[in-house]
Amino acid sequence: VQLQASGGGMVQAGGSLTLSCAVSGIMFGHYAIGWFRQAPGQAREGVACITIKDGTTYYGDSVQGRFTITSDNAKDTVYLQMTGLKPEDTGNYYCAADLVDGFWHAATWKEYLQWDYEGQGTQVTVSS
């Protein structure tokens, strides 16, 4: 299983970036794909999540209205469009996959330890 995150970089506050997560080795449509981020010395934070089968999306409070998560099911790829970036959005952004079965609960999507697979991160740095 591979989750390949890309698209990070440096941007000024107010700018935009789009991250990509290319997924392989799993039945893409059976999973939720999530984005998490972690800044040095801080806890990992759930940013956004999408259940591939029905396209339902979930967002962390701090990014609601600024970030958009989408999926391209033909390419097994999930995107995170980030607009109105703030310095506090700085961090290493990871994508993860979790099987959506009878035990999956949307209410706990931010609990990253429950996720089945995780890829390497891509760094996002927002300057003020």
C-alpha positions in Angstrom: 0.0 0.0 0.0 1.3 3.4 -0.9 0.0 6.9 -0.2 2.2 9.4 -2.0 1.7 13.0 -0.9 3.0 15.9 -3.0 2.4 19.6 -3.7 3.8 21.2 -0.6 5.9 24.3 -0.6 6.4 27.8 0.7 3.7 30.4 0.3 2.9 33.8 1.7 -0.1 34.3 4.0 -3.3 34.6 2.0 -1.9 32.3 -0.7 -3.1 29.0 -2.0 -1.7 25.5 -2.5 -3.1 22.2 -3.7 -1.8 18.9 -2.2 -2.2 15.6 -4.0 -2.3 12.1 -2.5 -1.8 9.3 -5.0 -3.0 6.0 -3.6 -2.2 2.5 -4.7 -2.5 -1.1 -3.3 -6.0 -0.8 -1.9 -9.6 -0.8 -3.2 -9.8 2.9 -3.4 -13.6 3.1 -3.4 -13.8 1.2 -0.1 -11.8 3.7 1.9 -11.8 7.1 3.5 -8.8 9.2 2.7 -7.8 11.8 5.2 -5.3 14.6 5.5 -3.5 15.3 8.8 -0.8 17.8 9.7 1.7 18.2 12.4 3.9 21.2 13.3 7.0 20.8 15.4 6.1 20.3 19.1 2.4 20.1 18.4 0.0 17.2 18.2 -1.1 15.8 14.9 -4.3 17.4 13.7 -7.1 16.1 11.5 -7.4 18.5 8.5 -10.0 16.9 6.2 -11.4 13.6 5.2 -13.4 12.2 2.3 -15.3 8.8 2.0 -14.6 7.8 -1.5 -17.7 5.8 -2.1 -20.2 8.6 -1.5 -17.9 11.7 -1.5 -18.9 12.8 2.0 -16.4 15.3 3.3 -15.4 16.3 6.8 -13.2 19.2 7.9 -11.3 20.4 11.0 -12.7 23.5 12.6 -9.6 25.5 11.8 -9.8 24.9 8.1 -13.5 24.9 7.5 -14.4 27.2 4.6 -10.8 27.6 3.5 -9.8 24.1 2.5 -11.6 21.7 0.1 -11.0 18.0 -0.2 -11.9 16.2 -3.5 -11.2 12.9 -5.1 -10.5 11.7 -8.7 -11.7 8.1 -8.6 -10.3 7.4 -12.1 -6.8 8.3 -10.8 -7.1 7.0 -7.2 -6.0 10.4 -6.1 -7.3 12.8 -3.4 -6.6 16.5 -3.5 -6.6 19.1 -0.8 -7.1 22.7 -2.1 -5.9 25.2 0.4 -6.8 28.8 0.2 -6.5 31.8 2.5 -3.4 30.2 4.0 -2.3 31.4 7.4 1.1 31.0 9.2 -0.6 28.6 11.6 -1.3 26.2 8.7 2.4 25.5 8.6 3.3 21.9 9.1 4.0 18.5 7.6 0.9 17.3 5.8 0.2 13.5 5.7 -2.5 11.5 3.9 -3.9 8.4 5.3 -6.4 5.7 4.4 -9.0 3.9 6.5 -11.3 1.1 5.5 -15.0 2.2 5.6 -16.7 -0.8 7.1 -19.3 -1.4 9.7 -16.8 -0.2 12.4 -16.0 3.1 10.7 -17.5 6.1 12.5 -17.4 9.6 11.0 -17.4 11.1 14.5 -13.9 9.7 15.2 -12.2 10.5 11.8 -9.7 12.9 13.5 -8.3 10.1 15.6 -5.3 9.3 13.4 -4.2 6.2 15.3 -7.2 4.4 14.0 -6.2 4.9 10.4 -5.0 1.8 8.6 -2.3 3.3 6.3 -0.3 6.5 6.2 2.0 7.9 3.7 5.0 10.2 4.0 4.4 13.9 4.5 4.8 17.0 2.4 5.9 20.2 4.0 3.8 23.3 3.9 5.3 26.6 5.1 3.2 29.8 5.2 5.1 33.0 5.9 3.5 36.1 7.4 
